Amino acid sequence: MAASDVTEDRNYTGLCSTGLYGTYQKILYSTVNSTLAVIAIFGNALIVAALQKVSSLRPPSKLLLGCLATTDLCVGLITQPIHTSFLASPEDSKVYYYLNLLFNSLAVIFGGVSLFTLTAISVDRLLALLSGLRYRQVVTLRRAWMLVAAVWLFSLGVALMFFLNFRITLSIISIAMFFCVVTSIVCNTKIYLTLRHHQAQVQDNIYQGRTNGGETSLNVERYKKTVSSALWVQIALGVCYLPYAVVATIFYSNEMHSQLLELLLEAAVSFVLFNSSLNPFLYCWKMKEVRQAVKFTINQLRCFST
């Protein structure tokens, strides 16, 4: 997620700062973000707990998915409350400025981790398809942990760049986003073409009377489900982040900001935060094992409470 140029412009406000109309908008956005924060906290906490009970996923894949859910959990626990406090703070105050700076820094960290983790999941799925029996040797839990640590450190380093040079930070973010998007597109395209070729081979074998007892077909079907789940999460992230990218580009390319543009920018920020509340529902919808584990976890909580 791109960030506000708070290091160079202390007068930036996400909303209209004058008049009763601006006050109503702040109340609306604060209410919406508070609700989304509660959903993100409980939803992603359930996913993190439920993943411990999912045995169908390999540890490296489970780690990447857990990292994604943990990032969304942090958004609900930390980023959204800070954003709500920022909206409630008086403009032109030090609290307002530093909350805005902290919000943007955290947005870069968590947004960067989410984007890189989704890209890593796409690469992981491609390696699982192309490596065959060597996949377990290539993708290990130790390497997955090293990747996750590197992603967090890189995102933290980019966020710290805010205090040095905003323009350089924005350039790094743009390059990183471009790299992740291109990598994901290439991986998913390769997966699609490989599966299509495999399907043609299976149909040819059936036509010629050669079968393998359905074992390979079953594995391919399970693989398709995991790829589909990851793809849906990527699409959701793209849909939630795209409005902000468009509005922010217009906003920061103009020196004069209209009230409507400021309101659209804040709405786009809320839409980005909405992504963390949406992901748990996507996991439960597209991943049967996760859905069953979440139901089991909820039942356990009910039994414990009674």
N, C-alpha and C positions, 0 to 999 in steps of 0.2 A: 504494500500500500504506500503510495506516495505521501509525503508529509508537508505540513504547512511551513511556509518560509518564516518561522517564528524567530530564527536567529538573526534575520536581517530586517524584519518588520514587526515590531512589538505592537503595532496597532491592529493586527489581524484579529478579527472576531468571526466566529463561525456563524453567528446570527446577527440580525439587526439589533443594534445596541440602544436604540432610542424608541420611545413610544410604547403604548400599551400593547400594540400588535406584536412587537418583538417579545414582550413578556409572555404572551399567550403561546408563541411559538416555542419559547424555551421550556415552558411547562409541558407542552405536547411532546417535544423531543426527549425531555428528561423522563417522562412517563414511559414512552416507548422503549427507550434504552434500558430503563430499570427492569421492565418486563422481560426484555430479551436477555438481560444478564441473569435473571433467575432461571430462565429456560436453559441457557447455556451452561450454568453451573450444575444443575441437577441432571440434565441430559448427558453431558460429557462425563460427569462423575459416574453415572451408571455405566457408560460405555467402558471407561477405564477399569471399573470393577468387574464388568462382565467379560472383558477380554481375558482375564485370568482363568476363566472357565472354558474358553474356546480351545479345543484340542485339534481342530482341523487345520488351523493356520500354523505354519512353521514359525519358530521363535523370531527370526529376522523380520518376517512379514508382520507378525504380531507387534513387534517393537515399533516399526514404522507407523502402523495404525494407532498404536498407543501414544506415540509422540504427537501425532496429529490431533488426537482427542485431548491430550494434555494441554496442547497449545490453545485449543478452543476453550478449555476449562480456565486457563489463565486469562483469556480475554474476558470471560464472564466474571471472574473473581477480581481482576485488577483493572484491566483497560476500561471496561464499561463504567464501573463506579467512578474512576478518575474523570472520564468524559462527562458523566452526569454532574460531578462536582464542578468541573470546568464551566459547564453551562450555567450553574447556579451562582458562580462567583461574579462579583462586580467587575465590569470592564475597566481597562486602564489601571489595574492593580497588579502588584507583584504576584499574588496568588494566582490570578487569572493567567498571567504570562507563563509562570512556571508549570502550572497544571497543563497548559496547552503544549508546552515543550515536552513534558513527561509523557503526555498522551501520544504525541507523534513519535517519540522515541520507542515507546512500547509497541506501537502499531507497526513500526518497521521491524522490530525483533520478532513479534509473533506472526506478522504477515509473511516475513521472510522465511521463517521456519516452516510455516504451512506450505508455502509455495515450493520450497526445496524438498520437503518431505513428499509432497504429491509427485514431484518429478522423480524422486528416488523410487517411489512405488511403481511408476511407469517403467523405469529401467529394470526394476526387480522382476516385474511381470514379463518383460521381454527376455531377460536372461533365463527365466524359468522355462520359456518356450524354446529358446535356441540352444541352451546349454545341455538340456537333456539330463543324463545321469550325473554330469559334472556340476549341476546346479548347486547341490548341497556342499560341494567343495569350494565353489566360487563365492556363493553368498552365505557367509557364516554369521553367527550372532555377534562375534567379536568385531567383525568388519562393519556390521550394521551399527553397533554402538559407537565405533570410531566415526562413522559418517554422521550420526545424529549429533555427536559432540562437536564436530567440525561445523555443522550447519548452525548450531546455536552460537558458537564462538564467532562465526562470520557475521551473523545477523546482529549480534551484540556490538561487534566492531563497527559495522555500518551505522548503527544507531548512535554510537559515540562520536561519529564523524559530524553530527549535527553541531557539536560545540566548536568545531574547527572551521568547516566550510560547507554551507548548505548546498551550493551549486555542485560541488564534487560529489556530495552524498546523493543528490538527485541523479547524477550521471551513473553512479554505481548501481543505484536501485533500478534504473532503466535498463542497464546492461544485464543485470541479474534476472530481471523479469523476462527480457527478450530471450536469454539463454534457456530459462526454464520452460517458457512456452514452446520454443522451437524443439527442445529436447523431448518434451511430452508429445508434441505432434508427430515427430519422427518415430518415436517408440510405438505409439498407438497405430500409426499407419503401417509400420512393419508388422505389428501383431495382426492387424486385420488382413494384410496380404498373405501372411504365413498361414493363418487359420483358413483362409479361403482356399489356398493351395492344398492344405491338408484335407479339407472337406471334399475337394475334387478327387483326391487320391482315395479317400474312403468310399466314395460313390463308385469309383472305378473298380475297386476291390469287390464291392458288393455285386456289381454287374458281372464280374468275372467269376463270382462264386467263392472268393477268398474272404474269410472272416477271422477275427481275433478274439471271438468270444464276448465282444462288447466292452472289454476292459479299457482299451485306448479311448473308445468313444466316450465312456463314462468320465475318464480323466479330462478329456477335452471339454466336456460339458461343465465340469466343476471349474476348470480354468476360465472358461468364458464368463462364468458368474463372477469370479473374482475380478477379472478385467472390467466387466460391466460396472461393478460396484465402484472401483477406482475412477472409472471414466465419469460416472455420475457426480462424484464428489468434485472432480476437476471442473466439470461443466458448471456446477453450482458456484464454485469459487469464481470462475470467469464471469458468470452472470452477475454476481454480487459486486465484483470489483470493477467491471467495465464502466458502469455509470459514474463512479468516482473518477476513474481515469479520464473520461471525457470532460466532466464538469471541472475537475481540477486543472486540466490543460487550458480550458477557456478562462478559468478564474485567474490563474497565475500569469497568463499571457496578456492580461489587461490591467492597467494601473487603476482604472475606475471600476468599482464593483457595484452593481445594482443590488437592491434589496432582494430581488427575485433570485439573482445568481448566488447570493449568500445563503438563502434558504435552500436552494437546490444543492449546494455544496454540503450543507449539514444533513440534508436528507440522504445524500449519497454516502456520507460517512456512516449514518445509521444503517444503511443497506449493507455496507461492508461488515459491520458488526453483526448483522443478522445472520451472516454466513456461519458463525460459530454456534448459533442456536439451531440452524437448519441441519447441520451435519449429523447429529445423533439420529435424527429421523431417517436420513438417507441410509445410515448404517443398518438400522433395524429393518428398513424396507427392502434393501438389496442383499443383505447377508443373513440367511436363515439361522446360521449358528449363533451369530451375535444377537439376533432377535430372541432366540430361545434362552440364551444366557442372561439377557436383560430381564426377561420375564421371571426366570429363576431367582435372580438377584432381588427383584421387587417382592416376590413371594417370601424370600428370606427376611427382608426388611419388615414385611407385614407381620410375620410370625414373631420376630424379635420385639416389635412394638406392642404386641398383644400379650 
